[in-house]
């Protein structure tokens, strides 16, 4: 049988050239012309009987499916079926037997070498001279590459959607989290108005405000790092941290809020440290969010307990927050740590919230190589949250005490270049209490001139100065032989990686981001 037969199952062959004297004139019959088109097509063109037996098979079919015409003609078309997908071939034959056409039907087929390809089928019934349906003509186009591109585009669109979703979630999360430290700060201001003459109250308020301001500063740093928003990641500044002390301080910061709500808060904390390798600000967030969640779902007169223990058998630090609140429905427990998950509970509706707190807890704990779980015996039976973190070894005792300021700061001259006068003056007072000789300058030009006159040992300089910026100030100080050896410290609100690189390239020795930790700054000076 020939490679290609007529669609009515007769041979589709051209006639031989006719001889006419000394010249040869080719003559192509309609059947031959049709056969030529079929053979030159980029699409597979196949004919088959109503029983599915192949009767013609063009070159494109050989290329697409891998079988030669000799291998396929006389064989069932189901030879191309993917295991488990024979039914669509049966349905196609049923429709053809009823005289129906099939247009651009997308399906999959298997090639000779076992590959699965995507094809688009158009199938028409074949009639004999009497109009009886005796077979089918099929055009198959390989759309594997097109489908691959479509899937890639769909994946890319989903990634873009997820990226946008992560950004939106982060912004919501940030707005939610910025409010947490504002509550104790507002309470602190109110306390100072009421009992500003009580030195004990002032000392407690001062320490609390210091911790909350540090917390706020770190959250603002996250907002500036947009890459972490799109990636859904948060970098940690991990250090040896006493989880018991952290729990004690955090609980004290929140105590007045709970007392105002008529809820008792109790702690069961060990006297000895429970060391973990963690980011203090983020672990504080974890506990604050757990406490806030407990407060929202505990009625007036209820009780909340915070406990920290060292599980030596598992080498884990365990922090638990228990409440006597309204509990959690068992169906909600598996989804409790998902973003925006909230039960339809009356207390929740009154308290509001975006349902982000526990999702934040889970992400931060996992970043610390830990786990968090929730347990509730059911409605009105309270809830217990358990955070487990890897336990760290005890730190080695220091053999030497920290030198006193007087022994390290005597006759050290410091120049502060800062256009914000309140910031400059507060820094001057801080350094003066430690024994440093401090001079101030409020512009870059004034700073360079003051450095030339006073020849300071250390220059603490802002970057965003009017007129002459901090980079230019550093370069000018470095090029002057009288000031070239001064220690230069940039203290600035510009906190990206490129800002640090530029500062060091301009001549600064260190780059600190506002608000700089006073302990870190004093450590650099000593």
RAFEN-V250164 format. One record per helix or strand. SS is the DSSP state (H for helix, E for strand). FROM is the first residue (numbers start at 1). TO is the last residue. Records with the same first field share a line. If there is no record, write none. Layout:
# RAFEN-V250164
SS=FROM-TO / FROM-TO
This chain:
# RAFEN-V250164
E=5-5 / 11-11 / 18-20 / 23-25 / 44-49 / 53-57 / 76-76 / 102-110 / 116-127 / 133-142 / 239-242 / 264-269 / 275-278 / 303-311 / 316-323 / 371-375 / 383-391 / 413-417 / 437-441 / 458-461 / 487-492 / 510-513
H=30-40 / 59-65 / 69-72 / 77-80 / 87-97 / 144-195 / 199-224 / 226-231 / 243-260 / 280-296 / 330-333 / 346-351 / 357-367 / 405-409 / 421-433 / 444-454 / 470-479 / 497-506 / 518-525
